[in-house]
Amino acid sequence: MYHFQQVYLYGAQVTSWKNEHREELLFVSSKAVFKPPKAIRGGIPLCFPQFGSQGSLEQHGFARNRFWTTDLDPPQLAISSSNKAFVDLILKPSEEDAKIWPHRYEFCLRVSLGARGELMLTSRIRNTNTDGKPFTFTFAYHTYFAVTDISSVVNKVYLSTPTKIAILDHERKRTYELRKDGLPDAVVWNPWDKNAKAIPDFGYDEYKRMLCVEAACVEKPITLRPGEEWKGRQELSTVPSSYCSGQLDPLKLLKGG
């Protein structure tokens, strides 16, 4: 079975995830910029230390437009004891970042690919402050899914959502399964025509072929005391579906029926 993923050190961002038919499952804009200061438009950007726009921090925080590091040189996938291919990426505060968010932390992201092609992202964020101060943050995996029809989508933040979410692509008879841990909320977003035209790194009419469904923690911010660690995880997979012929029950699907 052929599966493929691509991860950039810039933003620790997954920009490609393909199935056994070599079909791309993530959306990346044709006008995406892959260098500072803009975040990459598509794939799976990381929103940290905030989701949205508040205070002096840039929108969705700075993790998605910083260069991350890895212990391997050159960066490469390793194999875990469970036969998963993975790469570990690390973000630590710079002097410039400390001016806008005065905290010490270590953000470790593991991106792994399972034997059946499932894509897993596991984030561990630790408070490494030496001044005894806690810090608070919000977080989201800003996942851009490649879809064929967004006509029935509604933008919304959903609070206290189930740990399993199904995204149904009627035309391709494909269902994305999103499973999340440590992330109680979910956000659904599409810019639609007017907003898409105002986004310079978004191609013409591309909004019709993407949908962001984000595993998130936005309602109740996470607070860590020095030495404490938070873990948030999402797993993405796909299954064939016959929804367009009215035979698929999404709830039954996610229960394994």
N, C-alpha and C positions, 0 to 999 in steps of 0.2 A: 504494500500500500504506500502511495507517495503522498507525503505531507510536507509542507514547507512553511517556514516562518522567517521573518526578517526583523532585526532589532537594531535601532540606531543608538549609539552612545549619546547622541544629542537628544535629550529628553527621556532617555531610557525607553524609547518609543517603539512599540511593535508597529510596523507599517505594512506587513504582508502576512497573511495566513491563508493557505490554499488547501483544498481537499484532495482526495485521491484522483479526481478528474482534472486537477490543476486549475480549478476555478477559484478566482480570488474571492474571499469571503469578507474582507475588510475594504472600506472605501478610503481612498486617498485622492484628494483633488489634483487635477492636472496642473493647477497653478500653485501647488504647495511649495513652500520655501523650506529648504532643509538646512538652514543655518541661522544664527542669531541675527536679530533679536526676536524673530517671530517663532512661535511654536509651529510644528508641522501640522498642516491642516488634513487630518485624517488618521487612520490607524487607531491607536489607543493612547492618547495623551493622559498624563497623570496630573490630577488637580490637587496640589498641596503647596503651601499649608492652608489654602482656602479654596472653596468652591464658590464661584460667583465673583462679585466685585464689592469689596468693603475696605474702608480705610486706605492706607497708603500702599498696600500691596497691589501688584498688577492683577488683572483679571485671571481667576483660577490659579493664582499663586505662581511660583517661579520654577517648580520642579520640571515642568514640561519644556522649558527653554534654557536649561543648563546642561553642560557636558558632565556625564556620569563616568565613573571609573569601574574597572573590573580587575580582579586579581590575575587574570590570564592575559598574556601579551604574546601574540595578538589576541583579541577577544575571540572566543570560540565556544561552541557548545560542548558540554560534558555529559556523561551518562551517569544517572543515579542508580542506586541499588534496585530500584523498581523499574529499571529500563526506560526511564524518561530522559529525553535530551533536555538540557537546561543550561541557562547562563545566569550568573549572579552579577548584578550591577549595584553600585553604591554611590550615594550622594551625601556629601557632608557640607556644612556651611562655609562659604567663603567670607572674606572680610567685607566685601561689598554687600552680600546678602545680609550679614549681621547688622548692617546699618538700617535695613528696612524691616527685619524680623530678628530681633536681638536674642536669639536662642541657639544653643548648641544641640545638635541632634545627629543621628545616623539613620539614614533611610536605605534599607536593603531591599532590592526588588529581585525576586527570582522569576524568570520567564521560562516555562517548561512546556514541552510538547509530548503528549502521551502517545502510546502505541497505536491508538485508534484515531489519532489526529486532534484530540482535545487540547485546547490552548489554555494554560493556567498561568495566572499572575498572582504572586503572593508578595505582599508588601509588609515589611516589618519596620516600624518607626520607633526609635528609642530616644528618650530624653537624656542627653549627656551633659546637661548644664552642671557647672561646678559651683554655681552661686546659690544652689538650693531652691531655685525658682521653677515652678511648673510652667508648662505652656499648653495652649489650647489650639486645636486645628480642626478643619473640616477637610473632606477628602472625596474624590470620585475617580473611577476609571471611566474616562470620557470616550467610550468605544463607538467608533463609526462603523456600522454594518453596511455591507453592500446589499441593496434590495432593488426590486424592480418596480414597486408601486407604493407610494407614500400617501395616496389620496385619502385614506381613512385614519390617518395618524393625528393625534392631538398632543401639542406640547404641554407638559405638565411635570411638576415634581410630585412624586408619590411617596408618602411617608409610611414607615412601618410595613414594607412590602414583603411578600413571601420570599423564601430563600431561592426559589426557582422561578424563572421568568421565561416565557416562550415568545419568540418573535417569528411570526409566520409570513413567509414569502409565497404568496399565492401562485404567481406565474411560474416560478422555478420549482414549485412543489417541495420547498425546503423549509424546515423549521430550525431556527437557532435556539439552543438551550443555554441560558445563562444561569449559573448557580453561584451564589455568593455567601460569604461568611464574614461576620464583623462589619457588615455594611447594610444597615437596616432599611435604607431608602433607595429609591430608583428615580432617575430623571429620563424623560423622553423628550428629544429635541430634534427639530428640523428647521432651518432658517426660512423656508418657503421663498417665493419668488422675489418679493421686495427686499427682504433682508439679505438674501443671497447676492443680489446685485450690488449691495453696499459693501460686501466683503471682498477685498481686492485679491485674496488668495483662494478664491472659490470660482471654479469655471462656470461658464454659462450653462444654465439648466441642469447643473450637476446635482442640485438639491433633490431632484426627482429620483436619484439613484442611491440615496444614502439615508440612514436613520441612526441617530445616536440613542442608545439605550445604556444608561450609566448606572452601575452599581455604586452607591454613594452613602456617605454619612454627612447629612446637611442639617437636619433638624436639631439634633443634640450634639454639639461639638465634643470632640474627644479631648480630655485633659490628662496629661501625663506628668507625674512628679519625677524628679531626677532618678534615673535608674529604671524607670518603668518602660515597658514596651507594648505597643499596640500592633495587632496583626489583622490585616484585611485581605481577603482572597476572592478572586473570581475565576470560574472555569467556564470556557466556551466550547460548545460542541454543536454538531448539526445532525439531524436525522431527516430522512425522506418523509414527506407528508403528502396526503391526498386531500388537503383541505379544500381545494377548488372544486372537488366533486362532492363536498359535504360529508365526507366520511371521517374526518379527524375531530376528535374531542381534545382540545389542548390540555384540559385538566387531567384526562385519562393518560395522555401522552407523558406528562411530567411525573405521573405516579408509576410509570413503567408498565401501563396497561396495553 
